[in-house]
C-alpha cells in the first residue's frame, strides 16, 4: 500500500512539473523557469548568460513538429502546451522563418543602455533632492523674515489699538 501511495504522488509531479524548460538556440543550454514567468524576464535572464559574440534571443516560442509555433509576446506568461510542445528561443540567423530584425545588440551595448538608464535615474534623484533643499531654505528664510518683522508688526498693531481705544476728550 505504501508503494502505491508513492506512485500516486509521483504521477502528478511528472505530468505537471512546477517549472518550464526553455531551450536557448544560441547556446544550446536549457534554462528552467517557474510557471507564470513573463517572457520578458525569461529573455532577459537567457540573454544575460550568453557569451559575447553569440546572437541574442529575440523571443520565446512553443514549437512542435508539424505545427505553427506559438510566439510569446514580451508580457505573455510562459505556458506548457502539452506533449510534443517545447519552449525555445528564436534568433534571426537566417534559419528561422520569422521576419524579425537582426539582433545587433551585444552584451556591452546592453550594459551601456542599462548604465545610461541608471545614470538618468541618479541625476533625476539628485535633482529632486537639491530641489527639496532649495525649497526648505526658502521656507526657512520666509519664517526667519517673519520672526524678524514680527516684533515691529506687534508694536505697530499695539499702538494702533491703543490709539483707537482711548476715549475721546471734548
QUIJOMO-V92836 format. One record per run of one state. SS is the DSSP state (A for helix, B for strand, O for the rest). FROM is the first residue (numbers start at 1). TO is the last residue. Records with the same first field share a line. If there is no record, write none. Layout:
# QUIJOMO-V92836
SS->FROM-TO / FROM-TO
This chain:
# QUIJOMO-V92836
O->1-1 / 16-18 / 24-29 / 35-37 / 49-58 / 64-69 / 73-76 / 78-85 / 91-106 / 166-170
A->2-15 / 39-48 / 107-165
B->19-23 / 30-34 / 38-38 / 59-63 / 70-72 / 77-77 / 86-90
